[in-house]
Amino acid sequence: MNKTRYNKVFCEKLQVKENELESLAIKETPLWDSVGHMTLIAALEEEFDIFLEPDDMMALTTYKKGFEILGKYGVTFE
């Protein structure tokens, strides 16, 4: 369930298809620039009712890394 929600945020905010998610990385995805990054962070925080620490915001540089970071805030992916 959480992975579906996570994927939806990435797809909507970065305007990508689900089959593109695994390879997403900041600055390698057209809409994932500095502004897009903050939009993505805000959407993830709202979706999962969390508040990311600044270091974690900066570390979230790939789709895959996000699983680890959100896990620190109690979000589980199965």
C-alpha positions as CSV (number, residue, x, y, z in Angstrom):
1,M,0.0,0.0,0.0
2,N,2.7,2.5,1.0
3,K,4.7,1.7,-2.1
4,T,1.7,2.5,-4.3
5,R,1.3,5.9,-2.5
6,Y,5.0,6.5,-2.8
7,N,5.0,5.7,-6.5
8,K,2.0,7.9,-7.1
9,V,3.7,11.0,-5.5
10,F,6.8,10.4,-7.8
11,C,4.7,9.9,-10.9
12,E,2.5,12.9,-10.3
13,K,5.1,15.4,-9.1
14,L,7.9,14.4,-11.6
15,Q,5.4,13.5,-14.4
16,V,7.0,10.1,-15.1
17,K,5.5,6.7,-15.8
18,E,5.6,4.0,-13.2
19,N,8.0,1.9,-15.3
20,E,10.5,4.7,-15.2
21,L,10.7,4.9,-11.4
22,E,13.5,2.5,-10.7
23,S,16.1,4.6,-12.5
24,L,15.0,8.1,-11.3
25,A,17.7,10.3,-10.0
26,I,17.8,14.0,-9.2
27,K,19.0,16.2,-12.0
28,E,18.8,13.2,-14.4
29,T,15.0,13.6,-14.6
30,P,13.7,16.7,-16.3
31,L,11.4,17.9,-13.6
32,W,13.6,16.8,-10.7
33,D,15.6,20.0,-10.3
34,S,15.9,22.0,-7.1
35,V,12.3,23.3,-7.3
36,G,11.0,19.9,-8.3
37,H,12.9,18.4,-5.4
38,M,11.2,20.7,-2.8
39,T,7.8,20.0,-4.4
40,L,8.5,16.2,-4.2
41,I,9.7,16.5,-0.5
42,A,6.6,18.5,0.4
43,A,4.3,16.0,-1.3
44,L,6.0,13.0,0.4
45,E,5.7,14.7,3.8
46,E,2.0,15.4,3.2
47,E,1.3,12.0,1.9
48,F,2.9,10.1,4.8
49,D,2.3,12.7,7.5
50,I,6.0,13.1,8.3
51,F,8.5,15.9,8.5
52,L,11.9,15.1,7.0
53,E,15.1,16.5,8.6
54,P,17.2,18.7,6.3
55,D,19.9,16.1,5.9
56,D,17.4,13.5,4.8
57,M,15.9,16.0,2.3
58,M,19.3,16.4,0.8
59,A,20.0,12.7,0.8
60,L,16.9,11.8,-1.1
61,T,18.5,11.9,-4.5
62,T,17.1,8.8,-6.1
63,Y,13.8,7.0,-6.1
64,K,15.4,3.9,-4.4
65,K,17.1,6.0,-1.7
66,G,13.7,7.3,-0.7
67,F,12.6,3.9,0.7
68,E,15.5,4.0,3.1
69,I,15.0,7.6,4.2
70,L,11.2,7.2,4.7
71,G,11.9,4.0,6.6
72,K,13.7,6.1,9.2
73,Y,10.3,7.9,9.8
74,G,8.4,4.7,10.3
75,V,7.1,4.3,6.8
76,T,7.2,0.6,5.8
77,F,7.3,-0.8,2.3
78,E,6.4,-4.4,1.7
